[in-house]
Amino acid sequence: MTAPRTSFTVQLDAAEQQRLRRELEQGNYRRLEVPYAVVAAARPECHIALYASGKCVVQGAGAADWVAYVLEPVVLRRAAIGYEDKLDPSRASPHIGVDESGKGDFFGPLVVAAAYVDEMIVPALDRLNVRDSKRITSDAVALRMAREIRRVLGDRHVEVAIGPEAYNRLYAKLGNVNAVLAWGHARAIENLLERVPDCPRALSDQFGPAVRVKGALMRRGRMIRLEQRPRAESDPAVAAASVLARARFLESLAELSRRFEVPLAKGASPAVEAAAVELVRRHGPRALWWVAKCHFQTADRVLAAAGHTRNDLGDPPQRDSAVAIPAARAAPPAVASAPPHRHPRARQPHAAPPPRRRRSSRGKESA
């Protein structure tokens, strides 16, 4: 017997938000203080919170009953939750979902993940409450959920990690973030099609002309129907891909932090710039090629703060074309090839420490 769901997240429109607030204020509820919530309340075995974005989160052993007997008839005034597959049959049909992580982060790779779902997999993801990774505020929760998603999907997913060195080289060649994204999406789709060759379509968020991704697909990928739409993360395959991509990004960022012995933060905040300045002072300006996305304006500010200019950064390291390998479930490997040779007799403060290439027993590696 399947256990009832204990967590629900529903997006409410303005009228539904008003009805929910009225229900929580007038009904038999105990008021709660929940960070960032507009209003929050509790009933036995059930907590409800409404956020300014219109997101309603219902959690607890009694969540399913509250959704069935209060949220749907009183607030939503429709039967929706638990009927997603009937309202949108395409969500459980065989397809690949694609999403990325790291695009807006100065440090770390750009990771593109692809996940395959069908009518057997979608209910298992729903039971895990798989959702867009941007709605998961805890890195620990994202990493734990990714492990569960990998368990459910088996080998029906790939994670293409474009390490900073390869990313900078691709950006220099393609000249545009969306072009790099299209390349990554195409590689993820192609790699997953080797495992699910009969999959009829792939879905991703709208980030640029679909023709760009189609143009980057190889022979196998050109047979698939490619769809893009805004807020595609509501689809279970895209949501699963978004969590897998975020987890791989976090794992790779932690590996870079260990490799260069500098704590590297997410995003592009003052804390990120401070860490980058420390890294440049320790390892020299060219170290940025191996840890950061150097077309960001952040790089210019970091170089200036460390007493350098972009001329000191030089050109991206050259090597043979990167090959993105589909991810297995092993821990992520090193993210880059070795930088220029260091003289064995003298320590050179302006050379990046040579990262090590590591291959797992399953053969996974990063670009």
N, C-alpha and C positions, 0 to 999 in steps of 0.2 A: 504494500500500500504506500502510495506517495505521500510524504509528509507535506502539510500545508506550508505555503510560503510565509515567511516571517518578515519580509521587507518589500515595500512597494514604493515606487517613485512615479509621481504623476504630474504632468504639466497642466496647470489650470489657467483658464482665461480670466478676464477681469470679473465677469459675473460669477463664475465658479469660486473665485477667491472670496468674494463678498459672502456667498452662501456658506463657505467653510468657516470664515471668521464668525459669522452669526451663530453657526452650530457650536463652535468651541466656546463662545462667550456665554451662550444661553443654556447649553446642555449641561449634563452632569459630568463635568470634567475638572480635573485638578490642573491649575495653571503651572507651566514650567518655564524656566529661563534657559533657552538654548541659544548659544552664540550664533549671531547673524540671522536668527529667525525673526520674522515679523510677529508671529504668534505661535505658541506651542502649548500643548496640553496633553494630559494623560488620562487614560481609563485603565481599569484592571487589565494587565497584560498587553497594553497597547500605548504607544507614544505617537503623537501626531505633531508635525512641525510644518509651518508654511513660511517660505522665504520670499524676499522681495522680487526675485525673478519669476515668481509664480509657481515654483516647484514645491510640491507637497510630498513629504516623506512620512510614511507610516511604517512603524517597526514594532516588533514584539510578537509573542506567541499568539495573541489575539488579533493580529493585524488583518488576517484574511477575513475574519468575521466582520470587523469594523468596515472594511472595504465593501463587503457584500451587502451589509445592512444599513450603512450610513453613507459612505462616500458615493457609491453609485446611485442609490435612489434619492438622496437628499442634496448632494453637492453636484455631481456630474449630471444627474437625471437621465442616465443612460447606462446600459450594460456595456462596459468596455474592457475592464481588466479581466484577464483570463480568456477573453474572446479575441485576442489580437490576431490569431491565425485565421479566424473566420472573417474578421473585418479586413484583414490584409493578407490574403493567402500567399502572396509572393514572399513574405518574410520567412516562411518555412519551406519554400521551394528550393531545390538545389542551386546554390550560387556561392560565389566568392565575395567576401567583403575585404576592402583594402583601406588602411588608414596609416598615418605617420605620426611620429613624435620626434621632438628635437628641432623642429624648423625654426622656432623663435628663441632657442637657447644658444648663447654664445659658445659655451663649452659643449663638448661631446659630439656624438655622431648624429646624423639624420637616420632614423630607423623607419623603414616601411614594412608593415606586416600585412599578411594576407591570411584569411581564415575561411575555410569551407564549411557550410552548414547545409542541412537538409531537414526533412520532417522528423528524423530521429534525434538529431543533435540540438535543434532549437529548444525543445522542452527542457533538456538538461542545462542549457545555458540560462534559460529563464529561472530554473530552480536556484541557480547560483547568483541570481540577480545581476547578471552581467549587464553593464551599462557603459556609456561613453566615459572614457578615462578622465575627461575634464570634470566629470561630476564626482570623481573620487578624490577626496582632499588628502588622504593619507597615502604616502608612498608604500608603507608596510601593507596596507590593504590592497593596493594595486599589485604589488609583487605576489602576495598570497593568491589573489584572484587569478593572476596569470598562470600560476602553477596549476590551479584547478582547471582553467581553460585548456591548458596543454594536455592535462590528463583526459579530458573529455574528447578533444580533437584527435589525439594520437599524432599521426604524422600528417594530418590534413591541415597543416598551417606552415608558413615560412616567415622568417624575420630577416630582412635584408638590412644589415647595418652598414651604412656608408660612413666609415671613420673619417675624422677631420682631414687627414692627409688626402684621402681620395675625394672627399667632398670639395675641398679647396681646388683640387685639380679639375674636377668636373665643372665647378662654377667658373673657373678661368676659361674653360673650353666652351661651355654652353652660354655663359654670361647672364644667367637668369635663374632665380630660385625655382620658379615653376617648371623650368626645363629640367632641372635636377630632380624635382619631385616626380615629373612624368617618367624620367628614366628609372627611378626607384620603383614606382608603381608598376611599370612594365616588367621589370625584372621579377618582382614579387609574384605577379600574375603568371608569368612564364614558368617560374620555378614550381609554383603550386600545381599548375596544369600537368606537370610531369607525374604528379601523384593522383590527381583527379581529372584525367584527360577528357571525360565526358561532360564536365561541368559546362552548362550552356551560357552563363552570364557572370559578369563581375560588376560590383557596385562600389563606388567610392564617393567621397564628399566632392562638392564642386570647388575646384581650385584653379581652373583654367580650362581652355578649350579641350574637349575630349579628344579631338583629332591629334593633340600633342601626345597623349598616351598611346593612342592607336598607332601613331607613326613610330613610336619607340618599341612596339611589340614585334617579336620575331614571328617566324612562320606559324608556330603552334598557337600563339596568342591572338593572331589575326582572325582566327575562326570563332572567337568568343564574342558575345554581345556585351559591349562595354557601356555602362550607365553611370552617369554622375548626377547628383542632386544635392541641393543645400540640406544641411542637417541630416546627412545620411547616417550619422552615428545612432539614430533611433533604430536602425536595422540591426538585428542580432549579430550578423556576420561582421558588419563594420564595427559594432561595439566591441566584439571580441578582438578584432584586429587592433583597435585603438588601445586596449589594455595590454595586449602582447607587445605592441610597439613601445608603449611607455615603460613597461617593465624592462625590456631589453635596453632602452635608453638609460634607465637608472642603473642597471648592472654595468653597462659600459662606462658610464660616468664615474662610478665607484672604482672601476679598474684603472681609469686614467688618473684618478686622485692618488691611488696607491703607487702607480708607476712613477709619477712625477713628484710625489711626496708633498703635494699641495692640495688642501681640500677645495674641490671644484663644485661650485653651487649651480643650481638650475637658473634659467632665465637670463636677464641682462641687467641686473640690478647693481647698485653701488658695491654690494658685497662681492658680486662677480668680478667687477673691475678691480677691486682690491686684491682678490686672489690672483687675477691675471697679472697685475703689476708685480706681485711677489714672485710669480712663476718666471716672468721675464728677467727679473733681477737675479734669480737663481740660475736660470738655464739659457738666458740670452733671448733676443727677440724672435729668432727663427723657431724657437720651441712652440710658438703659437700655431704654426702650421700643423702640428701633431695633436693639438688639444682643442682648437677653437675654429670657428667659422670666420675667416679673416676678412671677408667683405663687409662685416658689420662695422658701423662707425665706432662701436666700442673698441675695436682694435686700435684705431687712431688715438683715442683718448688714453688707452693703456700704454701705448708706445711713448706718447708724450710724457705721461706721468713717470715713466721709467727712464726718461732721458734719451729716447730714441725717436726716429721718424720711420715712416713706411719704407723709405729707401733701405733702412737697416733690416727690414723684414725680407726683402728680396723677392724672388719669384717662387711660386709653389714648387715643392720637391717633385722631381720627375721620376717616373717609373713606368713599367708596362701597364696597360689598361687594367683597371680593377675588375675583379670578378666577384659578384656578391653571391655568397653561398647560402642556401636555405638553412634556417636554424633548426637545430635539434633541441632536446630538452636539457642538454648539459649546460654548465655554467659558461658565460660568455668568454671569448678569448681576448687576446690583445687586439688593440684597434690600430695598427699602423705598421708600416715597414720601418726599417732602421734609417735614421737621418744620416747626414754626411759623416764620414769617418773622422774619428778623433785621434790626435797624435798620442801614441802610447806613453810618452814620457812626460807630457805636460798636461795639466788640467786646463781646458779651455772654457772659460765662463760663458761664452756666447754660443755654445753648441748644445742642442737638446740631447738629453740622455737617450741612448738608443733603446726604443721600446722593443720588447721581445715578441716574436710571432709564436703563438701557442696553438696547437691543434688538439682538439679533444679526441676521445676514442671514437666519437661518432662523426668526426670529420668536419665539424662546424668551424667556420672562421669568419672574420669580418673583412669588409673591403678596406 
